[in-house]
Amino acid sequence: MKGTAPLTLFFLVAAGIAQDEDRARIELNRTQQSLQQNRSEVERLTELRMRHDLGLPMTDTGDYFKATTPASSESLERLQLQLRQEDTATADLLSRFNKQKGEFERLRADAAALAAKTREDDEWVAVPQPGSRAGGNRPRNAAEQPIPFAEGSSIPAAPGGETALLPAGTVQMVQNLDSVKAKIHGSTDHSRVAQALYRAGLSRLDLAQALAAQGQQDAAAALDLKAKDLLQRALDELKPRLAGKNPEFVDLFYQGKCLELLFKIAHRREGLSLRGDAAEYQRREQQVREPFLQIAARDVIKKSEGSNTEVLGPWGRAAQAAMEHFRWMNQNANYSPRTAIDSITWEGERR
């Protein structure tokens, strides 16, 4: 019995030492975990401070993956799988972005081409009014005959090349302002601006006459007023060019043509007539002739070399023709046949 006592004491001491080692190991692990947590907390606080200094949101709401548990082989594989999924989603989004970008570039090119075409379109466009019939109209009476347009007028042609029909009260003519601005805006050439304004006024007068023949008197009157304004602006543009001693023939010619159209508007809309006020009528007539007379007086050339005979030059002949046309129109413009041409029939007409 005496020999077993030291052996028992030895085992008890060894067991105590083993327990102390286990306890120390556990305490060491706990201390290491606490240290890791403290380091993570320090990093989190440091990041929050940096986000605060940079003005970034303090709360982490980003849609991305991150580790929420201590690193391990299982968590590493899971994060790598998630990374591959995110790369696939990113590639898909990039492909969709490139496709949408290509579509956007195509649409922008089409819009630019359409804008360029719109700027080159005619000055006037026809807008159908509510209740009008779409296409296929055939003239039934004088109010539905095809509208005749002088050269320079603009009305959309019907498909196939036939004349577009505009029954009374079914369309409204509106101005394509962008087209006009693109042609004359910002120009310092007063002569060219005046010529453009003259052509715009002439096109309105032609269209007004056609609409009046269809019975659209209100629209025709409105176009006549717009034409008067444009022609007056054309004369204002010519004033600096006509202020010199010997103005250019082209400026004098367009001055006379503008005055001629204003005379026509006054005769049509303002009651100007030889019977009403003969003095005013003759004064306006002479006002129209004056620029053409100046051209005819200045543009003279020798008939042949060595000859003293003088004849009119090209501008002089044009001015003389313009005066003759103006005189003839004033004398004969009101002529109308006693019998309407459409009412005349002849034998075998319907065969």
Secondary structure in CASP SS format (residue, H / E / C, confidence):
PFRMAT SS
TARGET T0000
AUTHOR 0000-0000-0000
METHOD secondary structure of the structure
MODEL  1
M C 1.00
K C 1.00
G C 1.00
T H 1.00
A H 1.00
P H 1.00
L H 1.00
T H 1.00
L H 1.00
F H 1.00
F H 1.00
L H 1.00
V H 1.00
A H 1.00
A H 1.00
G H 1.00
I H 1.00
A H 1.00
Q H 1.00
D H 1.00
E H 1.00
D H 1.00
R H 1.00
A H 1.00
R H 1.00
I H 1.00
E H 1.00
L H 1.00
N H 1.00
R H 1.00
T H 1.00
Q H 1.00
Q H 1.00
S H 1.00
L H 1.00
Q H 1.00
Q H 1.00
N H 1.00
R H 1.00
S H 1.00
E H 1.00
V H 1.00
E H 1.00
R H 1.00
L H 1.00
T H 1.00
E H 1.00
L H 1.00
R H 1.00
M H 1.00
R H 1.00
H H 1.00
D H 1.00
L H 1.00
G C 1.00
L C 1.00
P C 1.00
M C 1.00
T C 1.00
D C 1.00
T C 1.00
G C 1.00
D C 1.00
Y C 1.00
F C 1.00
K C 1.00
A C 1.00
T C 1.00
T C 1.00
P C 1.00
A C 1.00
S C 1.00
S H 1.00
E H 1.00
S H 1.00
L H 1.00
E H 1.00
R H 1.00
L H 1.00
Q H 1.00
L H 1.00
Q H 1.00
L H 1.00
R H 1.00
Q H 1.00
E H 1.00
D H 1.00
T H 1.00
A H 1.00
T H 1.00
A H 1.00
D H 1.00
L H 1.00
L H 1.00
S H 1.00
R H 1.00
F H 1.00
N H 1.00
K H 1.00
Q H 1.00
K H 1.00
G H 1.00
E H 1.00
F H 1.00
E H 1.00
R H 1.00
L H 1.00
R H 1.00
A H 1.00
D H 1.00
A H 1.00
A H 1.00
A H 1.00
L H 1.00
A H 1.00
A H 1.00
K H 1.00
T H 1.00
R H 1.00
E H 1.00
D C 1.00
D C 1.00
E C 1.00
W E 1.00
V E 1.00
A E 1.00
V E 1.00
P E 1.00
Q C 1.00
P C 1.00
G C 1.00
S C 1.00
R C 1.00
A C 1.00
G C 1.00
G C 1.00
N C 1.00
R C 1.00
P C 1.00
R C 1.00
N C 1.00
A H 1.00
A H 1.00
E H 1.00
Q C 1.00
P C 1.00
I C 1.00
P C 1.00
F C 1.00
A C 1.00
E C 1.00
G C 1.00
S C 1.00
S C 1.00
I C 1.00
P C 1.00
A C 1.00
A C 1.00
P H 1.00
G H 1.00
G H 1.00
E C 1.00
T C 1.00
A C 1.00
L C 1.00
L C 1.00
P C 1.00
A C 1.00
G C 1.00
T C 1.00
V E 1.00
Q E 1.00
M E 1.00
V E 1.00
Q E 1.00
N C 1.00
L H 1.00
D H 1.00
S H 1.00
V H 1.00
K H 1.00
A H 1.00
K H 1.00
I H 1.00
H C 1.00
G C 1.00
S C 1.00
T C 1.00
D C 1.00
H H 1.00
S H 1.00
R H 1.00
V H 1.00
A H 1.00
Q H 1.00
A H 1.00
L H 1.00
Y H 1.00
R H 1.00
A H 1.00
G H 1.00
L H 1.00
S H 1.00
R H 1.00
L H 1.00
D H 1.00
L H 1.00
A H 1.00
Q H 1.00
A H 1.00
L H 1.00
A H 1.00
A H 1.00
Q C 1.00
G C 1.00
Q C 1.00
Q H 1.00
D H 1.00
A H 1.00
A H 1.00
A H 1.00
A H 1.00
L H 1.00
D H 1.00
L H 1.00
K H 1.00
A H 1.00
K H 1.00
D H 1.00
L H 1.00
L H 1.00
Q H 1.00
R H 1.00
A H 1.00
L H 1.00
D H 1.00
E H 1.00
L H 1.00
K H 1.00
P H 1.00
R H 1.00
L H 1.00
A C 1.00
G C 1.00
K C 1.00
N C 1.00
P C 1.00
E C 1.00
F H 1.00
V H 1.00
D H 1.00
L H 1.00
F H 1.00
Y H 1.00
Q H 1.00
G H 1.00
K H 1.00
C H 1.00
L H 1.00
E H 1.00
L H 1.00
L H 1.00
F H 1.00
K H 1.00
I H 1.00
A H 1.00
H H 1.00
R H 1.00
R H 1.00
E C 1.00
G C 1.00
L C 1.00
S C 1.00
L C 1.00
R C 1.00
G C 1.00
D C 1.00
A H 1.00
A H 1.00
E H 1.00
Y H 1.00
Q H 1.00
R H 1.00
R H 1.00
E H 1.00
Q H 1.00
Q H 1.00
V H 1.00
R H 1.00
E H 1.00
P H 1.00
F H 1.00
L H 1.00
Q H 1.00
I H 1.00
A H 1.00
A H 1.00
R H 1.00
D C 1.00
V E 1.00
I E 1.00
K E 1.00
K C 1.00
S C 1.00
E C 1.00
G C 1.00
S C 1.00
N C 1.00
T C 1.00
E E 1.00
V E 1.00
L E 1.00
G C 1.00
P H 1.00
W H 1.00
G H 1.00
R H 1.00
A H 1.00
A H 1.00
Q H 1.00
A H 1.00
A H 1.00
M H 1.00
E H 1.00
H H 1.00
F H 1.00
R H 1.00
W H 1.00
M H 1.00
N H 1.00
Q H 1.00
N H 1.00
A C 1.00
N C 1.00
Y C 1.00
S C 1.00
P C 1.00
R C 1.00
T C 1.00
A C 1.00
I H 1.00
D H 1.00
S H 1.00
I C 1.00
T C 1.00
W C 1.00
E C 1.00
G C 1.00
E C 1.00
R C 1.00
R C 1.00
END
